[in-house]
């Protein structure tokens, strides 16, 4: 039994000796396993053919670049005419007799090779990479102020995005090719553009704090049957950034806002659609009746409210007021005068109190009664009305515009209505029968609207 074991051991040792001798002889001609030059594997290649084999290794070499979102691109060395040639160099000699040890050791020789490639082709190859040219590529974003429902304004974290740094990518590709890497991981190689850091985080924090303070309140302008609410972004728009990042009211923006408020809600000298007695709708422009915002004082009021940052309802400061602040600011108590029909009506609380034929201004003498929505701005008894060449005594006087026109009795007339005003009309006033003037006077009030129209011209 022992002789048999001895024979087997001798055979094994003989085989190992033969393998050892073959290996020793072979590794005098070829490179040992795990041998590379600048990363290029030359294991088991003939030593005499090293430079030619190294040069030929670039023919089929390709680098795969992987990036975010599973994007992959391959750049072939042949596509950019990439080649490297190796000069004569001395390698560290490992004794072939020690190959059982050295064959399992990694041996990478660093050699300064001559590198050539077509830069234009490389630039073109990089430009058409999926991870460079695809439409879904996103730029990095720095820390930004964001709004989230229920949380308000916060500072959102910076995001890297999927945009590659061009110069870094090019350098990394060339470096990987030089080492004959099979794969380049763009993310691990840190090739993506980095978001720019916030210039002043404290400035941003104060800005966020101000935004949230503004978000917590609203201002409401009341207009009887309407409201103008300032809240959220519309309210924020009236502020500007202070030097420290906090928000403060912006006088110019407030001025512009109040001006728009005036355009929207002022009715002074405006155009109105009026339902005339008799059923027709009239469109009447101008006159002294209506609402007019006092813009300088309203700006002051709004600036104070913006500084206070408190929930509140308020009215604009008015320069002129009318009877009603509804969309229909005439209300249901007014005097109506139709020049075409030469007739006047007085309504109170929606009820007709009195009506009468009248005589209005003579248009042929340039004294036509001005149309528009006017108002009774004074009530006087027993006074003289005077002109350049005339003087008339009246018992009841109610001026309704700023050019001297008004409603008054006219005891010098014997008839009213019809076509008398055409050639025989007044100097612009509305001549009223003496028997009717007291009732008109009694039921009129200062501020009462006086709607003057010509139904032949203003009907719509």
Beta strands, then each sheet from edge to edge (+ up, - down):
strand 1: 35-37
strand 2: 40-41
strand 3: 62-66
strand 4: 72-76
strand 5: 83-85
strand 6: 107-109
strand 7: 114-116
strand 8: 144-148
strand 9: 152-156
strand 10: 183-185
strand 11: 219-222
strand 12: 227-230
strand 13: 239-241
strand 14: 247-249
strand 15: 271-275
strand 16: 281-285
strand 17: 292-293
strand 18: 312-314
strand 19: 318-320
strand 20: 334-338
strand 21: 343-348
strand 22: 351-359
strand 23: 372-375
strand 24: 380-386
strand 25: 391-399
strand 26: 406-409
strand 27: 430-432
strand 28: 449-453
sheet 1: 2+ 1- 6-
sheet 2: 4+ 3- 10-
sheet 3: 5+ 7-
sheet 4: 8+ 9-
sheet 5: 12+ 11- 18-
sheet 6: 13+ 14-
sheet 7: 15+ 16-
sheet 8: 17+ 19-
sheet 9: 23+ 28- 20- 21+ 22- 27+ 26+ 25- 24+
end
